[in-house]
Amino acid sequence: MTSTAANSAIDIASRALVLIGSEPITSFDTASTEALVASNMYEDTVRATLSSARWRFATEQATLNQLTDAPTGRFDLAHQLPSDLLVLHGVTINDRLIEYTVYGDKVFSDSSTNDSLIADYTFRATEDTWPSYFSLAVQYALASIFSTSIARDDGLMQVMEAKGNQLMAKARNIDAQQQTTRRLSTSRFVTNRRS
């Protein structure tokens, strides 16, 4: 038997269960305690983890649709946010960040009707698109939860949580390298040093 990548919710939850010494599951719908806990905790854990950082593999851009109803006050226009949005990182017009406020599933701004608003946001990426470093970190995050709810072992929970935090920090570091390195502007330092 050869090992394969965890690329589904069941694979990831099962591996988290194996980490705490439980039996893996084949479905979230079985009558076992493992399946009951996994089905209730899985999606919230994944969404919280995806929302905890600006993961490059789960970042998207979308043109926002302007709504016909104007905001009640303080803003000129309302735009609909994408349905798969977890966290909004910024809204731009012609590549320039604008001021905005999120109200429910809408974004309000003082843009004009001719402006095209582009949102940068984190979305709920599917498991088959997760890099291994993220998948493993989620497995340990779930194992930490499963340690108390299934194994009922606080010591094991602390070990899994510590390992999960370590893997999550490494995952953020690896993921952050997937964009052009930003140059540090030193002009302010040079000007202050010369004066």
C-alpha positions as CSV (number, residue, x, y, z in Angstrom):
1,M,0.0,0.0,0.0
2,T,1.4,3.4,-0.9
3,S,0.6,6.7,0.8
4,T,-1.3,9.3,-1.2
5,A,-1.9,13.0,-0.7
6,A,-4.9,14.0,1.4
7,N,-7.1,15.8,-1.1
8,S,-10.6,15.5,0.3
9,A,-12.4,16.5,3.5
10,I,-12.7,12.8,4.5
11,D,-8.9,12.2,3.9
12,I,-7.9,15.2,6.0
13,A,-10.3,14.4,8.8
14,S,-9.3,10.7,8.8
15,R,-5.6,11.6,9.0
16,A,-6.3,13.9,11.9
17,L,-8.1,11.0,13.6
18,V,-5.2,8.7,13.0
19,L,-2.9,11.3,14.6
20,I,-4.7,10.9,17.9
21,G,-4.9,7.1,17.7
22,S,-8.5,6.8,16.5
23,E,-9.8,4.8,13.5
24,P,-10.1,6.7,10.2
25,I,-13.6,7.4,8.8
26,T,-14.9,6.8,5.3
27,S,-17.8,9.2,5.6
28,F,-19.1,12.0,7.7
29,D,-22.5,10.2,7.8
30,T,-21.6,7.1,9.8
31,A,-22.9,6.6,13.3
32,S,-19.5,6.7,15.0
33,T,-18.3,9.3,17.5
34,E,-15.4,10.1,15.2
35,A,-17.7,10.9,12.3
36,L,-20.1,12.9,14.5
37,V,-17.3,15.1,15.8
38,A,-15.5,15.4,12.5
39,S,-18.7,16.4,10.6
40,N,-19.5,19.0,13.2
41,M,-16.0,20.5,13.5
42,Y,-14.4,20.2,10.1
43,E,-15.9,23.0,8.1
44,D,-15.6,25.7,10.8
45,T,-12.0,24.7,11.4
46,V,-11.1,24.9,7.7
47,R,-12.8,28.3,7.3
48,A,-11.2,29.7,10.4
49,T,-7.8,28.4,9.2
50,L,-8.2,29.8,5.7
51,S,-9.3,33.2,7.2
52,S,-6.3,33.3,9.6
53,A,-3.8,34.5,6.9
54,R,-3.7,35.7,3.3
55,W,-3.0,32.3,1.7
56,R,-1.8,32.8,-1.8
57,F,-3.5,29.6,-3.0
58,A,-6.9,30.8,-1.6
59,T,-6.7,34.4,-2.8
60,E,-8.7,35.6,-5.7
61,Q,-9.8,38.8,-7.5
62,A,-13.2,39.7,-8.8
63,T,-15.0,42.6,-10.3
64,L,-17.8,43.7,-8.0
65,N,-21.3,44.1,-9.3
66,Q,-22.9,47.5,-8.5
67,L,-26.3,47.3,-6.8
68,T,-29.2,49.5,-7.8
69,D,-30.1,50.4,-4.2
70,A,-27.9,53.1,-2.7
71,P,-26.7,52.9,0.9
72,T,-29.0,54.6,3.4
73,G,-26.3,57.0,4.5
74,R,-22.6,58.0,4.5
75,F,-21.7,56.2,1.2
76,D,-22.6,56.7,-2.4
77,L,-22.7,53.2,-3.8
78,A,-23.1,49.6,-2.8
79,H,-21.5,46.6,-4.5
80,Q,-22.2,42.9,-4.0
81,L,-19.4,40.8,-2.6
82,P,-18.5,37.5,-4.1
83,S,-20.5,34.5,-2.7
84,D,-17.4,32.5,-1.9
85,L,-15.7,35.3,0.0
86,L,-14.3,34.6,3.5
87,V,-12.1,37.7,4.1
88,L,-12.0,40.9,2.0
89,H,-8.4,42.2,1.8
90,G,-8.9,45.3,-0.3
91,V,-10.9,47.0,-3.0
92,T,-9.2,48.9,-5.9
93,I,-10.2,51.2,-8.7
94,N,-7.6,51.3,-11.5
95,D,-5.1,49.5,-9.2
96,R,-5.5,52.1,-6.4
97,L,-6.8,51.1,-3.0
98,I,-10.0,52.9,-2.0
99,E,-11.8,53.4,1.3
100,Y,-14.7,51.1,1.8
101,T,-16.8,49.4,4.6
102,V,-18.3,46.0,4.5
103,Y,-22.0,45.7,5.5
104,G,-23.1,42.1,5.5
105,D,-22.5,40.7,2.0
106,K,-22.0,44.2,0.5
107,V,-19.3,46.7,0.3
108,F,-20.1,50.4,0.5
109,S,-17.9,53.1,-0.9
110,D,-17.8,56.6,-2.3
111,S,-17.0,55.5,-5.8
112,S,-18.8,56.6,-9.0
113,T,-21.1,54.6,-11.2
114,N,-18.4,54.6,-13.9
115,D,-15.8,53.0,-11.7
116,S,-15.0,49.3,-11.9
117,L,-14.3,48.0,-8.4
118,I,-12.0,45.0,-8.0
119,A,-11.9,43.0,-4.8
120,D,-8.9,41.0,-3.5
121,Y,-10.2,38.3,-1.1
122,T,-9.7,34.9,0.5
123,F,-12.1,32.3,-0.7
124,R,-13.0,28.7,0.5
125,A,-10.5,26.8,-1.6
126,T,-11.3,23.1,-2.1
127,E,-9.1,20.5,-0.5
128,D,-7.8,19.2,-3.8
129,T,-6.1,22.6,-4.4
130,W,-4.4,22.8,-1.0
131,P,-0.6,22.6,-0.9
132,S,0.7,19.8,1.4
133,Y,2.1,22.3,3.9
134,F,-1.4,23.7,4.5
135,S,-3.2,20.3,4.5
136,L,-0.8,19.0,7.2
137,A,-1.3,22.1,9.3
138,V,-5.1,21.7,9.1
139,Q,-4.8,18.0,10.1
140,Y,-3.0,19.0,13.3
141,A,-5.5,21.7,14.0
142,L,-8.2,19.1,13.8
143,A,-6.2,16.6,15.8
144,S,-6.0,19.2,18.6
145,I,-9.8,19.4,18.6
146,F,-10.3,15.7,18.3
147,S,-7.9,15.1,21.3
148,T,-10.3,16.6,23.7
149,S,-13.6,15.6,22.1
150,I,-12.8,12.0,21.1
151,A,-9.6,10.9,23.0
152,R,-10.4,13.1,26.0
153,D,-6.7,13.7,26.6
154,D,-5.6,17.2,27.5
155,G,-1.9,16.3,27.3
156,L,-2.4,15.0,23.8
157,M,-4.4,18.1,22.9
158,Q,-1.5,20.3,24.0
159,V,1.0,18.3,22.0
160,M,-1.2,18.5,18.9
161,E,-1.9,22.2,19.3
162,A,1.8,23.0,19.7
163,K,2.7,21.0,16.6
164,G,-0.2,22.5,14.7
165,N,0.9,26.0,15.6
166,Q,4.4,25.2,14.5
167,L,3.3,23.8,11.2
168,M,0.9,26.7,10.6
169,A,3.8,29.2,11.1
170,K,5.9,27.3,8.6
171,A,3.0,27.1,6.2
172,R,2.5,30.9,6.4
173,N,6.2,31.4,5.8
174,I,6.3,29.1,2.7
175,D,3.0,30.6,1.3
176,A,4.3,34.1,1.7
177,Q,7.2,33.4,-0.6
178,Q,4.8,32.9,-3.6
179,Q,4.9,36.6,-4.7
180,T,7.4,39.1,-5.7
181,T,9.6,40.1,-2.8
182,R,8.8,43.7,-1.8
183,R,11.7,46.1,-1.7
184,L,12.2,48.1,1.5
185,S,12.1,51.8,0.8
186,T,15.3,53.2,2.4
187,S,14.9,56.8,1.2
188,R,13.5,58.0,4.5
189,F,16.4,56.4,6.5
190,V,19.0,57.9,4.1
191,T,17.4,61.4,4.4
192,N,17.3,61.2,8.2
193,R,20.9,60.0,8.3
194,R,22.2,62.8,6.1
195,S,20.4,65.5,8.2
